[in-house]
Amino acid sequence: MFTSWLLVKTLLLFLWVGYGAAMEPGCLSLTGSQECQAFQDYSIDAWNGPLWLRNSTSVEEVDSRLDRYLEQQQLTCGSPPRYASTILCAQMIQSSLGCNSIYPSLCDDTCADALDPIVSCYAPSYQQTCGVLNDTLPTIPTKCIHGYDNDLYCGWTNETAGCSFCQAKPSDSCCTTLHNPCPSHQPTRIIGAVLGSVFGCLAILGCVWCWWRRRRRRRQSQQLDANHQKDNKDDNIAVYISNNSTTSTLVSQQTSLMKKKVDDDKDTSNSLDAATATPAAAPLTFTLAKRHDDDYCFYQAIYVNVPCRPYDVLLNKGDIVHLHCYTDEDWGIGYNVSTGQQGSFPMICIHSLTLDQVWELVNAHPVEQQRSLLKHRVSYFISADQQSLGYHDDDDGNDDDSEPTSNMIRTSTSAIPPTPSSDDDSPITPPPATLLNQALGYNNHSYRTKRGSGTPFQLYYQPISSTHQL
């Protein structure tokens, strides 16, 4: 009987001990935890803690479950809260009554930094945790735990997020004590600055090169235009030349002669003058071509005259010429109405025209623009012939002077200018122009008309070229 009672009491004792053991907390030390590095001296209740932590048998399992829990929390707010691991570790220790003699206290700045970005998601829970830890243990003489002692990246889950935060807020207290300093971006910045400078210099050099090339091309173009204009000026004497081969050959010769220097022309003229001049040669006189009021001094070129001196004028067969005056040597000074050139030419090369014949030639021109130009020039000379070109002006205000002031100029009475042969296909020999070379080439003589003083050549051209732009 006694033995049976003893066995019953022993069985009840074992049952009570087992029941009591089942009711006691299963404390698990956090030593070696990677998620709760600042709480190595604390333990948690792995049996009666949060649901996601219960039945954990090792600290590695606690870290794994804590990571998964943080990932679930990230789905709630879009990103895990700052110092999430630190606050969760403090929550686990706070809820593990009986496993620790003292409890950790989080620093105020850690709680403030954790609550600031997640006030809309986690503020009630985290405020309660930080408030309980700081309010219920005001006399515990332990140092508070900073969040950056547990979360190595200033409360963020990885180094990238922590470094991005510190770059945005370098004055944060955590960034000055970061356990793993962020990698310096200085080399990258230097490389970027160098590359930017290189590309900038290349762009500037490219712009300078393009500008230089455009300027060089423009300068070459201007030079080509200038050369082209010069060639056109040398060749404009052939604008109204007919297409027969004889005239073309003569014009080519004239073009080459015009390109010679004026000094060479003077030397050649001097040689010719010395060879042909006679010791007792009389002074050169000019005779005005106008003989009467109805004489408009229009002539037609029946021979080609190729200029040999700077003041000679080119004559082509069929050109209309206005004769101003002629010399004793049978050289005339006039205006080529067809080409717009002015100068001296042999009188043997021209044949007189009536005014009706002039208008017939003008109206027969096939080109409308040139026909209009010829009409303008002929009309000018018709009106200009109403004025005297070679009479003396005694400066008394009256135009009644009838005598030239110099024996170089004389008016034509009934004298008719030399008329060339009508056979325009026969060869001709221009008369020598010894005195004309002296008068026009060296300006040894001068006379006065109503238009002023000077050589006949100069006085005849000045009003046409500068005033009337024929």
C-alpha positions as CSV (number, residue, x, y, z in Angstrom):
1,M,0.0,0.0,0.0
2,F,2.8,2.4,0.9
3,T,4.7,1.4,-2.2
4,S,1.8,2.1,-4.4
5,W,1.3,5.5,-2.9
6,L,4.9,6.3,-3.3
7,L,4.7,5.4,-7.0
8,V,1.7,7.7,-7.5
9,K,3.4,10.6,-5.8
10,T,6.5,10.1,-7.9
11,L,4.4,10.1,-11.1
12,L,2.5,13.2,-10.1
13,L,5.8,14.9,-9.3
14,F,7.2,14.2,-12.7
15,L,4.0,15.4,-14.4
16,W,4.2,18.6,-12.4
17,V,7.8,19.2,-13.2
18,G,7.1,18.6,-16.9
19,Y,4.1,20.9,-16.9
20,G,6.1,23.6,-15.1
21,A,9.0,23.2,-17.5
22,A,6.6,23.6,-20.4
23,M,5.3,26.8,-19.0
24,E,8.8,28.4,-18.6
25,P,10.2,30.5,-21.5
26,G,12.7,28.9,-24.0
27,C,15.4,31.6,-23.9
28,L,17.7,31.7,-26.8
29,S,20.9,33.8,-26.7
30,L,21.6,36.3,-29.5
31,T,25.3,35.7,-29.4
32,G,26.6,35.4,-32.9
33,S,23.6,37.0,-34.5
34,Q,24.2,39.0,-37.6
35,E,21.0,40.9,-37.5
36,C,21.3,41.9,-33.8
37,Q,25.0,42.6,-33.5
38,A,24.5,45.3,-30.9
39,F,22.5,42.9,-28.7
40,Q,25.0,40.0,-28.2
41,D,24.5,40.0,-24.4
42,Y,20.7,39.6,-24.6
43,S,18.4,36.6,-25.0
44,I,15.0,36.2,-26.5
45,D,12.1,33.9,-25.9
46,A,11.9,31.7,-28.9
47,W,8.7,30.0,-27.7
48,N,6.5,32.8,-26.5
49,G,7.7,35.6,-28.8
50,P,6.1,36.9,-32.0
51,L,4.4,34.4,-34.2
52,W,7.1,34.7,-36.9
53,L,9.8,33.9,-34.3
54,R,8.3,31.0,-32.4
55,N,9.9,27.6,-32.3
56,S,13.2,28.9,-33.5
57,T,16.0,26.6,-32.3
58,S,19.2,28.6,-33.3
59,V,20.4,32.1,-33.7
60,E,20.9,31.5,-37.4
61,E,17.2,30.6,-37.8
62,V,16.3,33.8,-35.9
63,D,18.4,35.8,-38.4
64,S,16.7,34.1,-41.3
65,R,13.2,34.6,-40.0
66,L,14.0,38.3,-39.2
67,D,15.2,38.8,-42.8
68,R,12.0,37.3,-44.2
69,Y,10.0,39.5,-41.9
70,L,11.7,42.6,-43.1
71,E,11.0,41.6,-46.7
72,Q,7.4,41.3,-45.9
73,Q,7.4,44.7,-44.2
74,Q,9.0,46.1,-47.4
75,L,5.9,45.1,-49.3
76,T,3.8,47.3,-47.0
77,C,5.6,50.6,-47.4
78,G,7.6,50.1,-50.5
79,S,10.9,50.0,-48.7
80,P,12.1,48.7,-45.3
81,P,12.0,51.3,-42.6
82,R,15.3,52.8,-41.3
83,Y,16.9,50.9,-38.4
84,A,14.3,48.2,-38.9
85,S,16.6,45.4,-37.7
86,T,17.6,47.4,-34.6
87,I,14.0,48.1,-33.5
88,L,12.9,44.5,-34.2
89,C,15.8,43.2,-32.1
90,A,14.8,45.5,-29.3
91,Q,11.1,44.4,-29.6
92,M,12.1,40.7,-29.3
93,I,14.1,41.4,-26.2
94,Q,11.4,43.6,-24.7
95,S,8.8,40.8,-25.1
96,S,11.1,38.1,-23.8
97,L,10.2,38.6,-20.1
98,G,12.3,36.4,-17.8
99,C,15.2,35.9,-20.2
100,N,17.1,39.1,-19.3
101,S,18.0,40.9,-16.1
102,I,18.2,44.2,-17.8
103,Y,16.8,45.5,-21.0
104,P,18.4,47.6,-23.8
105,S,17.5,51.2,-24.3
106,L,17.5,52.8,-27.8
107,C,18.9,56.3,-28.1
108,D,16.5,59.0,-28.9
109,D,18.1,60.0,-32.2
110,T,17.8,56.4,-33.4
111,C,14.0,56.3,-32.6
112,A,13.6,59.7,-34.3
113,D,15.4,58.6,-37.4
114,A,13.4,55.4,-37.6
115,L,10.0,57.2,-37.1
116,D,10.6,60.0,-39.5
117,P,10.4,58.2,-42.9
118,I,7.7,55.7,-41.9
119,V,5.3,57.6,-39.7
120,S,2.4,56.6,-41.9
121,C,3.2,52.9,-41.8
122,Y,4.9,52.0,-38.6
123,A,4.7,55.0,-36.3
124,P,2.2,53.5,-33.8
125,S,4.2,50.3,-33.3
126,Y,7.6,51.9,-33.2
127,Q,6.6,54.8,-31.1
128,Q,5.2,52.4,-28.5
129,T,8.4,50.3,-28.5
130,C,10.7,53.3,-28.1
131,G,8.4,54.9,-25.6
132,V,8.2,51.8,-23.4
133,L,11.9,51.1,-23.6
134,N,12.7,54.7,-22.6
135,D,9.9,55.3,-20.2
136,T,9.8,52.0,-18.3
137,L,13.5,51.9,-17.7
138,P,14.5,55.5,-16.8
139,T,16.9,54.5,-14.0
140,I,18.8,51.8,-15.7
141,P,22.4,53.0,-15.6
142,T,23.3,51.6,-19.0
143,K,24.2,53.4,-22.2
144,C,21.7,53.6,-24.9
145,I,22.2,51.7,-28.1
146,H,22.7,53.6,-31.3
147,G,21.1,52.3,-34.4
148,Y,24.3,52.6,-36.5
149,D,25.9,50.2,-34.0
150,N,23.5,47.4,-35.1
151,D,22.7,48.5,-38.7
152,L,26.1,49.0,-40.3
153,Y,24.7,51.1,-43.2
154,C,22.9,53.8,-41.2
155,G,19.8,51.8,-40.8
156,W,19.4,50.7,-44.4
157,T,19.5,47.1,-45.6
158,N,22.6,47.3,-47.9
159,E,25.6,49.4,-48.6
160,T,24.2,51.0,-51.8
161,A,21.2,52.4,-49.9
162,G,23.3,53.6,-47.0
163,C,25.9,55.3,-49.3
164,S,23.1,57.0,-51.3
165,F,21.6,58.3,-48.1
166,C,24.9,59.7,-46.8
167,Q,25.6,61.3,-50.2
168,A,22.3,63.1,-49.9
169,K,22.7,63.9,-46.2
170,P,26.4,64.0,-45.4
171,S,25.7,66.0,-42.2
172,D,23.8,63.0,-40.6
173,S,25.5,61.8,-37.4
174,C,25.5,58.2,-38.7
175,C,27.4,59.1,-41.8
176,T,30.3,60.5,-39.7
177,T,30.7,57.2,-37.8
178,L,29.9,54.7,-40.7
179,H,31.6,51.4,-40.0
180,N,32.1,50.7,-43.6
181,P,32.9,54.0,-45.4
182,C,31.3,54.4,-48.8
183,P,33.6,53.9,-51.8
184,S,35.0,57.2,-53.0
185,H,33.6,58.4,-56.4
186,Q,36.5,60.8,-56.8
187,P,38.2,58.8,-59.6
188,T,35.0,58.5,-61.5
189,R,34.4,62.2,-61.1
190,I,37.9,63.0,-62.2
191,I,37.5,60.7,-65.2
192,G,34.2,62.3,-66.1
193,A,35.7,65.8,-65.8
194,V,38.7,64.8,-67.9
195,L,36.5,63.3,-70.6
196,G,34.2,66.3,-70.5
197,S,37.1,68.6,-71.0
198,V,38.5,66.6,-73.8
199,F,35.2,66.5,-75.6
200,G,34.8,70.2,-75.0
201,C,38.2,71.0,-76.5
202,L,37.5,68.7,-79.5
203,A,34.2,70.5,-80.0
204,I,36.0,73.9,-79.9
205,L,38.7,72.8,-82.2
206,G,36.1,71.4,-84.6
207,C,34.3,74.8,-84.6
208,V,37.5,76.7,-85.2
209,W,38.5,74.3,-88.0
210,C,35.1,74.7,-89.7
211,W,35.3,78.5,-89.3
212,W,38.9,78.5,-90.8
213,R,37.9,76.2,-93.6
214,R,34.8,78.3,-94.5
215,R,36.9,81.5,-94.4
216,R,39.5,80.0,-96.6
217,R,36.9,78.8,-99.0
218,R,35.3,82.2,-99.0
219,R,38.6,83.9,-99.7
220,Q,39.4,81.5,-102.5
221,S,35.9,82.2,-104.0
222,Q,36.5,85.9,-103.8
223,Q,39.9,85.6,-105.4
224,L,38.4,83.5,-108.2
225,D,35.6,86.0,-108.7
226,A,38.2,88.8,-108.8
227,N,40.2,86.9,-111.4
228,H,37.0,86.2,-113.4
229,Q,36.0,89.8,-113.3
230,K,39.5,90.9,-114.5
231,D,39.3,88.4,-117.3
232,N,35.8,89.7,-118.2
233,K,37.1,93.2,-118.2
234,D,40.0,92.2,-120.5
235,D,37.6,90.4,-122.8
236,N,34.6,92.7,-122.9
237,I,35.9,94.3,-126.0
238,A,34.6,91.2,-127.9
239,V,31.0,91.4,-126.7
240,Y,29.6,92.7,-129.9
241,I,32.0,91.1,-132.3
242,S,30.6,88.9,-135.1
243,N,31.4,85.2,-135.3
244,N,33.7,85.4,-138.4
245,S,37.2,84.0,-137.8
246,T,39.1,87.0,-139.0
247,T,37.5,89.3,-136.4
248,S,38.0,86.7,-133.6
249,T,41.7,86.4,-134.5
250,L,42.1,90.2,-134.4
251,V,40.3,90.5,-131.0
252,S,42.5,87.8,-129.5
253,Q,45.5,89.8,-130.6
254,Q,44.0,92.9,-129.2
255,T,43.3,91.2,-125.8
256,S,47.0,90.1,-125.5
257,L,48.1,93.6,-126.4
258,M,45.9,95.2,-123.8
259,K,47.5,93.1,-121.1
260,K,51.0,94.7,-121.7
261,K,52.3,97.3,-119.3
262,V,51.7,100.9,-120.0
263,D,55.4,101.6,-119.8
264,D,56.1,99.1,-122.6
265,D,53.5,100.8,-124.7
266,K,55.1,104.2,-124.1
267,D,58.6,102.8,-125.0
268,T,57.2,101.4,-128.2
269,S,55.5,104.6,-129.0
270,N,58.6,106.6,-128.4
271,S,60.6,104.3,-130.8
272,L,58.0,104.7,-133.5
273,D,57.9,108.5,-133.0
274,A,61.6,108.8,-133.2
275,A,61.7,106.7,-136.4
276,T,58.9,108.5,-138.3
277,A,59.1,112.1,-137.0
278,T,60.5,114.8,-139.2
279,P,62.6,117.6,-137.8
280,A,60.4,120.3,-139.1
281,A,57.0,118.7,-138.2
282,A,54.2,121.2,-137.7
283,P,52.2,121.2,-134.4
284,L,49.2,118.9,-134.3
285,T,45.8,120.4,-134.8
286,F,42.3,118.9,-134.1
287,T,39.3,119.6,-136.3
288,L,35.8,119.3,-134.9
289,A,33.8,116.8,-136.9
290,K,30.6,118.7,-136.9
291,R,30.3,120.7,-140.1
292,H,26.7,122.0,-139.9
293,D,23.7,121.8,-137.8
294,D,22.3,118.7,-139.5
295,D,25.6,116.8,-139.2
296,Y,25.3,114.5,-136.2
297,C,28.8,113.0,-136.8
298,F,27.7,109.4,-136.9
299,Y,29.9,106.9,-138.7
300,Q,30.0,103.1,-139.3
301,A,33.2,101.1,-139.0
302,I,34.0,99.2,-142.2
303,Y,37.4,98.0,-141.0
304,V,38.5,96.4,-137.7
305,N,40.8,98.5,-135.6
306,V,42.9,96.7,-133.0
307,P,44.1,99.0,-130.3
308,C,47.9,99.3,-130.0
309,R,48.0,102.1,-127.3
310,P,46.0,102.6,-124.1
311,Y,44.0,105.4,-125.6
312,D,43.0,103.5,-128.8
313,V,39.5,102.2,-129.2
314,L,38.5,98.8,-130.7
315,L,36.4,99.0,-133.9
316,N,34.5,96.0,-135.4
317,K,32.8,95.9,-138.7
318,G,29.4,97.4,-138.4
319,D,29.9,99.3,-135.2
320,I,28.2,102.7,-134.9
321,V,30.8,105.4,-134.1
322,H,30.2,109.0,-133.0
323,L,33.1,111.2,-134.2
324,H,34.2,114.2,-132.1
325,C,37.2,115.5,-133.9
326,Y,40.0,114.4,-136.2
327,T,43.7,115.3,-136.6
328,D,45.9,116.4,-139.5
329,E,47.3,112.8,-139.5
330,D,43.8,111.4,-140.3
331,W,43.2,110.0,-136.8
332,G,39.9,110.5,-135.2
333,I,38.7,110.7,-131.6
334,G,35.3,109.4,-130.9
335,Y,32.9,107.1,-129.1
336,N,32.0,103.5,-130.2
337,V,28.3,103.6,-129.6
338,S,28.0,99.8,-130.1
339,T,30.6,98.8,-127.5
340,G,30.6,101.9,-125.2
341,Q,34.4,102.4,-125.6
342,Q,36.1,105.7,-126.3
343,G,39.4,106.6,-127.8
344,S,41.4,107.2,-131.0
345,F,41.2,105.3,-134.3
346,P,42.2,105.8,-137.9
347,M,39.8,107.7,-140.0
348,I,40.2,105.2,-142.8
349,C,38.3,102.7,-140.7
350,I,35.0,104.5,-140.7
351,H,32.4,105.7,-143.2
352,S,29.8,108.5,-142.6
353,L,26.1,107.7,-142.0
354,T,23.0,109.8,-142.2
355,L,20.7,109.9,-139.2
356,D,18.2,107.7,-141.0
357,Q,20.8,105.1,-141.6
358,V,21.8,105.2,-138.0
359,W,18.3,104.5,-136.8
360,E,18.0,101.6,-139.4
361,L,21.1,100.0,-137.9
362,V,19.8,100.5,-134.4
363,N,16.3,99.1,-135.1
364,A,17.8,96.1,-137.0
365,H,19.8,94.9,-133.9
366,P,18.4,91.4,-133.0
367,V,18.8,91.8,-129.2
368,E,16.1,93.8,-127.5
369,Q,18.3,94.9,-124.5
370,Q,21.2,96.0,-126.7
371,R,18.8,97.7,-129.1
372,S,17.4,99.8,-126.2
373,L,21.0,100.7,-125.1
374,L,21.9,101.8,-128.6
375,K,18.8,104.0,-128.8
376,H,19.7,105.6,-125.5
377,R,23.3,106.4,-126.6
378,V,22.3,107.7,-130.1
379,S,19.6,109.9,-128.5
380,Y,22.2,111.3,-126.1
381,F,24.6,112.3,-128.8
382,I,21.8,113.8,-130.9
383,S,20.9,116.0,-127.9
384,A,24.6,116.6,-127.0
385,D,25.3,117.9,-130.5
386,Q,23.1,120.9,-129.8
387,Q,26.0,122.1,-127.5
388,S,29.4,123.3,-128.7
389,L,32.2,121.1,-127.6
390,G,35.3,123.0,-128.8
391,Y,34.9,126.8,-128.6
392,H,36.6,129.3,-126.4
393,D,34.7,130.7,-123.4
394,D,35.8,134.2,-122.5
395,D,34.1,133.9,-119.1
396,D,31.8,136.8,-119.8
397,G,28.7,134.7,-119.2
398,N,27.7,134.6,-122.8
399,D,27.9,131.7,-125.2
400,D,28.7,133.8,-128.2
401,D,32.3,132.7,-128.7
402,S,33.1,131.4,-132.1
403,E,36.9,131.1,-132.3
404,P,39.0,128.5,-130.6
405,T,41.5,129.8,-128.1
406,S,44.3,127.6,-129.4
407,N,45.6,126.9,-132.8
408,M,45.3,123.2,-132.0
409,I,41.5,123.3,-132.4
410,R,39.7,124.5,-135.4
411,T,36.1,124.2,-136.5
412,S,35.1,122.4,-139.6
413,T,33.5,124.6,-142.3
414,S,33.0,122.8,-145.6
415,A,35.8,120.5,-145.1
416,I,34.8,116.9,-145.2
417,P,36.7,114.3,-143.1
418,P,38.7,111.9,-145.1
419,T,36.5,109.2,-146.6
420,P,38.0,105.7,-146.9
421,S,37.8,103.4,-149.8
422,S,34.5,101.6,-150.3
423,D,36.3,98.3,-150.8
424,D,36.2,97.2,-147.1
425,D,37.9,93.9,-148.0
426,S,41.1,95.4,-149.3
427,P,44.0,95.6,-146.9
428,I,44.6,99.0,-145.2
429,T,47.6,100.6,-143.6
430,P,46.7,103.1,-140.8
431,P,48.5,106.4,-141.1
432,P,51.3,107.2,-138.6
433,A,50.2,109.0,-135.5
434,T,53.4,110.7,-134.4
435,L,51.9,114.0,-133.3
436,L,48.9,112.2,-131.8
437,N,51.1,110.1,-129.7
438,Q,52.8,113.3,-128.4
439,A,49.6,115.1,-127.8
440,L,47.7,112.2,-126.1
441,G,50.5,110.2,-124.7
442,Y,52.5,113.0,-123.1
443,N,49.9,115.7,-122.7
444,N,52.2,118.3,-124.2
445,H,49.3,120.3,-125.5
446,S,46.1,121.6,-124.0
447,Y,43.3,123.8,-125.1
448,R,40.1,125.3,-123.6
449,T,36.5,124.7,-124.5
450,K,33.3,125.5,-122.7
451,R,33.9,122.3,-120.7
452,G,37.3,123.4,-119.4
453,S,41.0,122.9,-120.1
454,G,42.8,119.8,-121.1
455,T,43.5,117.5,-124.0
456,P,40.7,116.8,-126.5
457,F,40.9,113.2,-125.5
458,Q,40.3,113.9,-121.8
459,L,37.6,116.5,-122.3
460,Y,35.6,114.4,-124.7
461,Y,35.4,111.4,-122.3
462,Q,34.9,113.0,-119.0
463,P,31.2,114.1,-119.4
464,I,30.2,110.7,-121.0
465,S,31.9,108.4,-118.5
466,S,31.1,110.3,-115.2
467,T,27.8,112.0,-115.9
468,H,25.8,110.1,-118.4
469,Q,27.0,106.5,-117.8
470,L,26.6,105.4,-121.4
